[in-house]
């Protein structure tokens, strides 16, 4: 959480190091969360990325988000999830 709270920084050349591994999906979830105005949706963006590799429909994920997040954050969480699922801002 140090990087998310901006108390720490990622190591230099982190992407180059990570690219050496088989599964690497560069998504700047922190920047995306900041663009949405709430760094707390960082986890929802990561969940969206993860959802691409699990056998649940997009609508199932969205239903769970609608049912579990605070009402005032539903729209932001859905947008965050979809950004993560697509791997980009939409």
Backbone as CSV, one residue per row, in Angstrom:
resi,resn,N_x,N_y,N_z,CA_x,CA_y,CA_z,C_x,C_y,C_z
1,UNK,0.816,-1.199,0.000,0.000,0.000,0.000,0.859,1.263,0.000
2,UNK,2.149,1.136,0.204,3.007,2.307,0.249,2.987,3.118,-1.030
3,UNK,2.944,2.442,-2.179,2.918,3.151,-3.455,1.572,3.832,-3.640
4,UNK,0.507,3.158,-3.269,-0.833,3.724,-3.427,-0.992,4.978,-2.578
5,UNK,-0.456,4.963,-1.398,-0.563,6.120,-0.510,0.527,7.147,-0.781
6,UNK,1.349,6.872,-1.790,2.429,7.742,-2.236,3.519,7.931,-1.179
7,UNK,3.641,6.970,-0.274,4.716,6.988,0.709,5.964,6.303,0.168
8,UNK,5.788,5.533,-0.909,6.897,4.840,-1.554,6.722,4.954,-3.057
9,UNK,7.760,4.635,-3.789,7.708,4.646,-5.247,8.067,3.267,-5.772
10,UNK,7.608,2.973,-6.976,8.000,1.722,-7.611,9.491,1.764,-7.920
11,UNK,10.147,0.614,-7.914,11.572,0.581,-8.285,11.763,1.019,-9.735
12,UNK,12.927,1.551,-10.032,13.236,1.916,-11.418,13.191,0.665,-12.285
13,UNK,12.809,0.836,-13.535,12.769,-0.258,-14.516,11.832,-1.396,-14.117
14,UNK,10.819,-1.109,-13.348,9.929,-2.179,-12.890,9.245,-2.875,-14.064
15,UNK,8.823,-2.116,-15.077,8.139,-2.742,-16.202,9.060,-3.674,-16.969
16,UNK,10.300,-3.269,-17.155,11.254,-4.127,-17.864,11.467,-5.435,-17.103
17,UNK,11.558,-5.345,-15.795,11.729,-6.544,-14.973,10.492,-7.439,-15.049
18,UNK,9.334,-6.843,-14.982,8.097,-7.628,-15.013,7.852,-8.267,-16.376
19,UNK,8.284,-7.610,-17.440,8.095,-8.144,-18.782,8.853,-9.452,-19.001
20,UNK,9.813,-9.724,-18.160,10.572,-10.968,-18.263,9.731,-12.173,-17.851
21,UNK,8.620,-11.918,-17.223,7.747,-12.996,-16.764,6.653,-13.247,-17.797
22,UNK,6.129,-14.415,-17.781,5.175,-14.844,-18.803,3.890,-14.017,-18.812
23,UNK,3.315,-13.788,-17.666,2.039,-13.073,-17.581,2.261,-11.680,-17.009
24,UNK,2.220,-10.715,-17.880,2.420,-9.330,-17.452,1.394,-8.463,-18.162
25,UNK,0.595,-7.771,-17.394,-0.459,-6.931,-17.936,-0.304,-5.530,-17.347
26,UNK,0.417,-4.658,-18.037,0.672,-3.328,-17.480,-0.579,-2.452,-17.496
27,UNK,-1.135,-2.256,-16.337,-2.290,-1.380,-16.163,-1.946,-0.448,-15.010
28,UNK,-1.944,0.835,-15.270,-1.636,1.798,-14.211,-2.922,2.075,-13.431
29,UNK,-3.277,1.125,-12.580,-4.530,1.209,-11.827,-4.555,2.408,-10.895
30,UNK,-3.416,2.793,-10.373,-3.388,3.949,-9.487,-3.731,5.229,-10.246
31,UNK,-3.136,5.400,-11.418,-3.450,6.585,-12.234,-4.916,6.565,-12.655
32,UNK,-5.418,5.388,-13.007,-6.824,5.274,-13.392,-7.738,5.654,-12.225
33,UNK,-7.406,5.151,-11.040,-8.211,5.452,-9.852,-8.187,6.953,-9.553
34,UNK,-7.020,7.563,-9.704,-6.931,9.012,-9.495,-7.770,9.760,-10.522
35,UNK,-7.766,9.283,-11.768,-8.587,9.913,-12.810,-10.078,9.828,-12.464
36,UNK,-10.444,8.764,-11.765,-11.834,8.616,-11.337,-12.131,9.422,-10.074
37,UNK,-11.086,9.984,-9.482,-11.282,10.825,-8.308,-11.343,10.088,-6.989
38,UNK,-10.942,8.807,-6.984,-11.026,8.036,-5.743,-10.020,6.884,-5.801
39,UNK,-8.912,7.020,-5.074,-7.898,5.965,-5.108,-8.400,4.654,-4.513
40,UNK,-9.507,4.690,-3.795,-10.055,3.467,-3.210,-10.563,2.495,-4.275
41,UNK,-10.845,2.974,-5.487,-11.320,2.068,-6.531,-10.167,1.351,-7.236
42,UNK,-8.944,1.581,-6.770,-7.783,0.845,-7.269,-8.076,-0.655,-7.278
43,UNK,-8.598,-1.165,-6.175,-8.886,-2.603,-6.066,-9.947,-3.050,-7.064
44,UNK,-10.921,-2.208,-7.340,-11.963,-2.564,-8.305,-11.381,-2.626,-9.714
45,UNK,-10.441,-1.762,-10.008,-9.765,-1.808,-11.312,-8.994,-3.117,-11.446
46,UNK,-8.274,-3.493,-10.400,-7.527,-4.757,-10.412,-8.489,-5.943,-10.514
47,UNK,-9.621,-5.863,-9.842,-10.632,-6.916,-9.941,-11.118,-7.041,-11.386
48,UNK,-11.310,-5.917,-12.050,-11.718,-5.941,-13.455,-10.689,-6.645,-14.319
49,UNK,-9.417,-6.364,-14.078,-8.348,-7.049,-14.817,-8.393,-8.551,-14.549
50,UNK,-8.500,-8.921,-13.295,-8.577,-10.336,-12.922,-9.786,-11.022,-13.554
51,UNK,-10.895,-10.307,-13.655,-12.135,-10.908,-14.169,-11.990,-11.424,-15.594
52,UNK,-11.028,-10.893,-16.336,-10.802,-11.357,-17.715,-10.369,-12.818,-17.759
53,UNK,-9.854,-13.323,-16.647,-9.293,-14.672,-16.623,-10.131,-15.657,-15.827
54,UNK,-11.286,-15.223,-15.360,-12.187,-16.094,-14.600,-13.468,-16.309,-15.391
55,UNK,-14.100,-17.435,-15.170,-15.241,-17.822,-16.003,-16.580,-17.333,-15.459
56,UNK,-16.654,-16.033,-15.218,-17.924,-15.418,-14.828,-18.239,-14.355,-15.866
57,UNK,-19.504,-14.177,-16.148,-19.875,-13.174,-17.142,-19.646,-11.775,-16.585
58,UNK,-19.463,-10.846,-17.498,-19.302,-9.447,-17.088,-20.523,-8.990,-16.292
59,UNK,-21.696,-9.382,-16.733,-22.917,-8.974,-16.034,-22.960,-9.522,-14.611
60,UNK,-22.443,-10.728,-14.384,-22.392,-11.282,-13.021,-21.519,-10.412,-12.128
61,UNK,-20.371,-9.999,-12.630,-19.483,-9.125,-11.863,-20.185,-7.804,-11.554
62,UNK,-20.822,-7.218,-12.564,-21.481,-5.929,-12.370,-22.624,-6.033,-11.366
63,UNK,-23.336,-7.138,-11.381,-24.420,-7.358,-10.420,-23.870,-7.374,-8.993
64,UNK,-22.780,-8.074,-8.788,-22.172,-8.148,-7.458,-21.695,-6.764,-7.012
65,UNK,-21.092,-6.026,-7.921,-20.642,-4.670,-7.573,-21.833,-3.822,-7.148
66,UNK,-22.902,-3.860,-7.940,-24.102,-3.071,-7.602,-24.673,-3.445,-6.234
67,UNK,-24.561,-4.719,-5.873,-25.150,-5.206,-4.622,-24.248,-5.030,-3.405
68,UNK,-22.950,-4.767,-3.619,-22.040,-4.773,-2.472,-21.357,-3.448,-2.149
69,UNK,-21.196,-2.580,-3.114,-20.519,-1.310,-2.817,-21.548,-0.292,-2.318
70,UNK,-21.104,0.716,-1.583,-22.038,1.757,-1.139,-22.748,2.396,-2.332
71,UNK,-24.017,2.688,-2.161,-24.823,3.220,-3.268,-24.185,4.419,-3.959
72,UNK,-23.613,5.312,-3.173,-23.055,6.525,-3.774,-21.801,6.255,-4.613
73,UNK,-21.242,5.045,-4.520,-20.024,4.728,-5.283,-20.262,3.712,-6.398
74,UNK,-21.508,3.323,-6.614,-21.796,2.297,-7.629,-21.274,2.704,-9.000
75,UNK,-21.613,3.887,-9.445,-21.222,4.320,-10.786,-19.701,4.343,-10.940
76,UNK,-19.005,4.882,-9.951,-17.542,4.949,-10.012,-16.926,3.562,-9.999
77,UNK,-17.457,2.666,-9.155,-16.922,1.304,-9.089,-17.170,0.534,-10.377
78,UNK,-18.320,0.734,-10.989,-18.597,0.060,-12.256,-17.644,0.566,-13.335
79,UNK,-17.445,1.855,-13.388,-16.517,2.415,-14.372,-15.106,1.877,-14.119
80,UNK,-14.691,1.831,-12.849,-13.366,1.317,-12.496,-13.222,-0.141,-12.917
81,UNK,-14.238,-0.939,-12.635,-14.210,-2.352,-13.017,-14.056,-2.492,-14.528
82,UNK,-14.850,-1.740,-15.279,-14.801,-1.836,-16.741,-13.467,-1.349,-17.291
83,UNK,-12.889,-0.314,-16.697,-11.575,0.152,-17.119,-10.563,-0.975,-16.931
84,UNK,-10.614,-1.633,-15.771,-9.689,-2.730,-15.506,-9.932,-3.916,-16.428
85,UNK,-11.179,-4.215,-16.672,-11.530,-5.356,-17.535,-11.032,-5.131,-18.961
86,UNK,-11.138,-3.901,-19.427,-10.690,-3.577,-20.786,-9.193,-3.284,-20.830
87,UNK,-8.597,-3.042,-19.654,-7.182,-2.725,-19.614,-6.866,-1.309,-20.015
88,UNK,-7.901,-0.471,-20.060,-7.699,0.929,-20.452,-8.884,1.747,-19.984
89,UNK,-8.723,3.028,-20.018,-9.817,3.917,-19.668,-10.825,3.916,-20.798
90,UNK,-12.091,3.851,-20.437,-13.140,3.868,-21.469,-14.092,5.014,-21.237
